[in-house]
Amino acid sequence: MVSSALNSATSDAASAKTGSSLDIAKMLPTLPLELQHAVILESFDPNPSFSHLDERYEVLARLSLVSRAWRALIEPLLTVRVGHIPWLGCTFSAMAATDDDIGFEDDEAEPPSPARVEEADQYRLDEILRRCPRTEQLWIAGVRHILTSHLKHGTNLRSLHILRCSLCDCDTLEYEPPTFTALTRLEIYAKMMSDSVFDNFFASTVFPSLRQFSYACPAEDFPTRLPFSNFRSVSTITDIPAALEHAPLLFLDLYQVPLQLALPSLPRTLLILRLNDFSPIRSSVPWLLLDHSTSDALAARLPRLRELWLPRSYSEWRDDPKESVRSMVESWVRKWEGRGVAVIFEEDGDGDEANRGREPEEQRLTEAAAFDFPFAVLARKAERWAAEEDEARGAAVQ
């Protein structure tokens, strides 16, 4: 399935808001374009659901018919969705146990057919982007063999999300990677990629404006040729390149990274540090033990830290039946709070009721976790805090 849509809330709310937007446009045709644009943006949720983007096309079509001006305002907001997420509802352990990402661990849900994980050519991705050159968001999930040359027409993309796909450039002998000068958000959870894609696609010349980068690939290390000097938020598994130490990061999301080993590479500019249980690719629980000694070293390393997010598996310490364990965790949390750092247990902070109380290996993949929606929320929070700090410093100087 391929669909185009604006970001919106639930279908009922979107339909209601769409009608009111049309009425406003008819009543106030002389509003400045900036205000008309604001009316359009208020009609949609900035965090769309991948599974429901196709249902938003009708809303997009209705809004674009209001006037030529509205159509021009809407086109840059276009979102393209390619593929599907066949492993939704699958446990993390079942995902890791299946090479083709289509297995389920129990009989509660019928596993999808392998035929549903199609080649990118079947979606005519190249033609879609060529016909929709002003597209700003592209979401791809569960698609095999995405040729990077098919992305070359997405030069106006501002965010690109690729979930559990394979990337290659085997369609050409002389590889010329596309250039995404406007792209600021890149989320790549790749099953595999060719060596030339890793060497040429992940380069500063390809993504010169990149600020938010989420990356996971079991066969490749973290790409080090990206423009680290622009980075503000990063999510990574397994390794932290030494070059990140000097990046002006505000938010860092770590999967499966031993914290004691990572300390020397943590940027001192961090405002939020998030420690995670499961990577989007693998399902093993990481060793992220935060004892008092490590905490002291971490606090000294990150003087600006304001939030420390702990993975779901740590909630069992806080809720342990032994009072001695609970007291130990409480005292540890109080010490962080005394430093001015809020400690947030992931189970409490992400609003994912479906997995609350489940053992880590029995938690099931949700759409928000698949594309890691919480990452985007925390990245925006960190950017807002940094802007407030800059404003406060500017006021103090004056």
C-alpha positions in Angstrom: 0.0 0.0 0.0 1.2 3.5 -0.8 -0.5 6.6 0.5 -0.1 10.3 0.8 -1.4 12.3 3.7 -1.1 15.2 6.0 -0.3 14.7 9.7 -3.6 14.4 11.6 -5.1 13.2 14.8 -7.6 10.3 14.9 -9.9 10.1 11.9 -13.0 11.4 13.8 -11.1 14.4 15.1 -9.5 15.0 11.7 -12.8 15.0 9.9 -14.3 17.4 12.4 -11.4 19.7 12.2 -11.4 19.5 8.4 -14.9 20.7 8.2 -14.3 23.6 10.5 -11.2 24.6 8.5 -13.2 24.7 5.3 -15.8 26.9 6.9 -13.2 29.3 8.3 -11.6 29.5 4.8 -14.9 30.5 3.3 -15.8 33.0 6.0 -12.4 34.7 6.0 -11.0 34.6 2.5 -8.9 37.7 3.0 -6.8 36.3 5.9 -3.0 36.7 5.3 -1.5 33.5 4.0 0.5 33.1 7.2 -2.7 32.8 9.2 -4.3 30.5 6.7 -1.3 28.3 7.0 -1.6 28.3 10.8 -5.3 27.3 10.4 -4.2 24.3 8.3 -1.5 23.2 10.7 -3.9 23.4 13.6 -6.0 20.8 11.9 -3.4 18.0 12.1 -1.4 16.2 14.7 2.4 16.7 14.2 3.0 13.0 15.1 1.2 10.9 12.5 0.5 7.2 12.7 2.2 5.2 10.0 -0.7 2.6 9.9 -3.3 5.3 9.3 -1.6 7.6 6.9 -3.6 6.2 4.0 -6.8 7.2 5.7 -5.7 10.8 5.8 -5.6 11.2 2.0 -9.3 12.0 1.9 -8.7 14.8 4.4 -5.7 16.1 2.4 -7.8 16.1 -0.8 -10.6 18.0 0.8 -8.3 20.7 2.2 -6.5 21.1 -1.1 -9.8 21.9 -2.9 -10.5 25.0 -0.7 -8.4 27.3 -3.0 -5.3 27.4 -5.0 -3.6 29.1 -2.1 -4.5 26.3 0.2 -3.3 23.7 -2.3 0.1 25.4 -2.5 0.3 25.5 1.3 -0.6 21.8 1.6 1.7 20.3 -1.0 4.9 20.8 1.0 3.3 19.0 4.0 2.7 15.9 1.9 3.7 12.6 3.6 4.3 9.5 1.6 4.0 6.0 3.1 5.4 2.9 1.5 5.0 -0.6 2.7 3.6 -2.0 6.0 4.7 -3.3 9.4 3.8 -7.1 9.3 5.4 -7.8 12.7 3.3 -5.4 14.7 2.1 -7.3 17.8 5.0 -9.7 17.6 7.2 -10.1 20.7 10.8 -8.8 20.6 12.1 -12.3 21.1 10.1 -13.6 18.2 11.4 -10.8 16.0 14.9 -11.8 16.8 14.3 -15.5 16.2 13.0 -15.0 12.6 15.4 -13.9 9.8 12.5 -12.7 7.6 10.7 -10.6 10.3 7.4 -12.3 9.8 7.2 -14.9 12.6 5.0 -14.8 15.7 5.7 -16.6 18.9 2.2 -17.7 19.7 -1.1 -18.5 18.1 -2.8 -15.2 19.1 -2.3 -13.7 15.7 -1.9 -15.2 12.3 1.5 -14.5 10.8 1.6 -12.6 7.5 2.6 -14.2 4.3 6.3 -13.9 3.3 5.0 -12.6 -0.1 3.8 -9.4 1.7 7.4 -8.2 2.2 7.8 -6.9 -1.3 10.6 -5.4 -3.3 10.8 -1.6 -3.5 10.2 -1.8 -7.3 6.7 -3.1 -6.7 5.8 0.2 -5.0 7.3 2.4 -7.8 9.0 4.5 -5.2 11.1 6.2 -7.9 8.0 7.4 -9.8 6.1 8.5 -6.6 8.9 10.8 -5.6 9.4 12.1 -9.2 5.7 13.0 -9.4 5.6 14.4 -5.8 8.8 16.4 -5.8 7.7 18.7 -2.9 7.2 15.7 -0.5 8.7 16.5 2.9 8.2 13.2 4.8 8.8 9.7 3.6 8.1 6.6 5.7 9.2 3.1 4.4 8.6 -0.2 6.3 9.1 -3.9 5.6 10.4 -3.4 2.1 13.3 -5.4 0.6 16.0 -4.0 -1.6 15.5 -0.3 -1.5 17.7 1.1 -4.2 19.2 4.4 -3.0 18.9 5.7 -6.5 15.1 5.5 -6.1 15.4 8.2 -3.4 17.2 10.7 -5.7 14.0 12.7 -6.5 13.3 13.3 -2.8 15.5 16.4 -2.7 13.0 18.3 -0.6 12.6 15.7 2.1 12.9 17.0 5.6 12.5 13.6 7.3 13.2 10.1 6.1 12.2 7.0 8.1 13.2 3.5 6.9 12.2 0.6 9.2 13.6 -2.9 8.9 14.4 -2.8 5.2 17.6 -3.5 3.2 19.5 -0.8 1.3 21.5 -1.4 -1.8 22.9 0.4 -4.9 23.3 -2.6 -7.2 21.4 -0.9 -10.0 24.4 1.1 -11.2 28.1 0.6 -11.8 29.0 4.2 -11.0 27.2 5.0 -7.8 26.1 8.6 -7.4 24.3 9.1 -4.0 21.5 11.6 -3.9 21.8 14.8 -2.0 19.2 15.8 0.7 20.0 19.4 1.5 16.8 20.0 3.4 16.7 16.8 5.4 17.1 17.3 9.2 15.6 14.0 10.5 16.9 10.5 9.4 15.8 7.3 11.0 17.4 4.1 9.6 16.7 0.7 11.1 18.2 -1.4 8.3 18.3 -5.2 8.2 21.3 -5.0 5.9 23.0 -2.7 3.4 25.7 -3.1 0.8 29.2 -1.9 1.6 29.1 0.9 -1.0 25.8 2.2 0.5 27.5 2.4 3.9 30.6 4.1 2.4 28.8 6.6 0.1 25.3 7.1 1.3 26.1 8.0 4.9 28.3 11.0 4.1 28.2 14.7 5.0 27.7 15.7 1.4 24.5 13.6 1.2 23.0 14.9 4.5 24.6 18.4 5.1 21.8 19.7 7.3 21.1 16.5 9.4 20.3 17.3 13.1 18.5 14.2 14.3 19.8 10.7 13.5 18.6 7.3 14.6 20.6 4.3 13.4 20.6 0.6 13.8 22.1 -2.0 11.5 23.5 -5.4 12.8 26.1 -5.7 10.1 27.6 -2.2 10.2 29.1 0.1 12.8 27.9 3.7 13.4 28.6 5.7 10.2 31.3 8.2 11.0 31.3 10.3 7.8 28.1 12.2 8.7 28.1 15.9 9.7 28.5 15.4 13.5 29.0 19.2 14.0 25.3 19.7 13.1 23.9 16.8 15.3 21.6 17.7 18.2 19.9 14.2 18.8 21.3 10.7 18.2 20.0 7.2 18.8 22.5 4.3 18.4 23.1 0.6 19.3 26.2 -1.3 20.1 28.8 1.4 19.7 29.4 5.2 20.2 32.0 6.6 17.8 34.7 8.7 19.6 33.8 11.7 17.3 30.5 12.1 19.1 32.3 13.4 22.1 32.8 16.7 20.3 29.3 16.9 18.8 26.9 19.5 20.2 24.4 16.8 21.2 21.4 17.7 23.4 19.8 14.3 23.5 21.5 10.8 23.3 19.5 7.5 23.1 21.6 4.4 23.9 20.7 0.8 23.1 22.8 -2.1 24.3 25.7 0.1 25.2 27.6 -0.5 28.4 27.4 2.8 30.1 30.8 2.6 31.9 32.5 2.0 28.5 30.6 4.8 26.9 31.4 7.5 29.4 34.5 8.9 27.7 32.5 9.4 24.5 29.5 11.2 26.0 29.2 14.8 24.9 29.2 17.2 27.8 26.4 19.2 26.2 23.7 16.6 26.8 20.5 17.6 28.4 18.7 14.3 28.1 20.2 10.8 28.3 17.9 7.8 27.5 19.0 4.2 28.2 17.0 1.6 26.3 16.3 -2.1 26.7 15.8 -3.3 23.1 17.2 -2.1 19.8 14.9 -2.0 16.7 17.0 -4.8 15.3 18.0 -7.0 18.2 16.2 -8.0 21.4 18.9 -8.7 24.0 18.8 -6.8 27.3 21.9 -4.6 27.5 24.2 -4.2 30.5 23.5 -0.7 31.6 23.9 -1.1 35.4 23.8 2.3 37.0 25.5 1.8 40.4 26.5 4.8 42.6 30.1 4.9 41.3 28.9 5.0 37.6 26.3 7.6 38.5 28.9 9.8 40.1 31.1 9.6 37.1 28.1 10.2 34.8 27.0 13.3 36.8 30.6 14.7 36.6 30.7 14.0 32.9 27.3 15.6 32.1 27.0 18.9 34.1 24.0 20.1 32.0 22.0 16.9 32.3 18.3 17.5 33.1 16.6 14.1 32.5 17.9 10.5 32.8 15.5 7.9 31.2 15.8 4.3 32.5 14.7 1.3 30.4 11.6 -0.8 31.2 13.6 -3.6 32.8 14.7 -1.2 35.6 11.1 -0.8 36.8 11.4 -4.2 38.4 14.1 -2.8 40.8 11.9 0.0 41.8 8.9 -2.3 42.3 10.9 -5.2 43.8 9.1 -7.1 46.7 12.2 -6.7 48.9 12.1 -3.4 50.8 15.9 -3.2 50.9 16.0 -3.2 47.1 13.2 -0.6 46.8 15.0 1.6 49.4 18.2 1.3 47.5 16.6 2.5 44.3 14.7 5.3 46.1 18.0 6.6 47.6 19.7 6.4 44.3 16.9 8.4 42.6 16.9 11.0 45.4 20.7 11.5 44.8 20.1 12.3 41.1 17.2 14.6 42.0 19.5 16.4 44.4 21.8 17.1 41.4 18.8 18.6 39.6 18.3 15.6 37.3 14.9 14.0 36.9 15.0 10.2 36.8 12.2 8.8 34.5 11.4 5.1 34.2 10.5 4.4 30.6 7.4 2.4 31.7 6.0 5.5 33.3 7.0 8.0 30.8 6.0 6.6 27.4 2.3 6.0 27.9 2.5 2.5 26.4 -0.1 0.7 28.4 -0.1 -2.4 26.1 3.4 -3.5 27.5 3.0 -2.3 31.0 4.1 -5.0 33.5 5.3 -7.5 30.8 8.7 -9.0 31.0 11.1 -7.4 28.5 11.2 -10.4 26.2 7.4 -10.7 26.2 6.7 -7.1 25.3 5.1 -6.7 21.9 6.1 -4.3 19.2 3.8 -1.3 18.8 3.9 1.2 16.0 5.2 4.0 18.3 8.1 1.8 19.3 8.7 0.5 15.8 9.5 4.0 14.6 10.5 5.2 18.1 8.0 8.1 18.4 9.3 8.9 21.9 12.7 9.8 20.4 11.1 12.6 18.3 9.3 13.9 21.4 12.4 14.0 23.5 14.5 15.5 20.7 12.0 18.4 20.5 12.0 18.9 24.3 15.8 19.1 24.3 15.8 21.6 21.5 13.3 23.7 23.3 15.3 23.6 26.6 18.4 24.7 24.7 16.6 27.6 23.0 15.3 28.7 26.5 18.8 28.5 27.9 20.2 30.6 25.0 17.4 33.2 25.5 18.1 33.4 29.2 21.8 33.9 28.6 21.0 36.6 26.0 18.8 38.4 28.5 21.4 38.2 31.2 24.0 39.8 28.9 21.7 42.7 28.1 
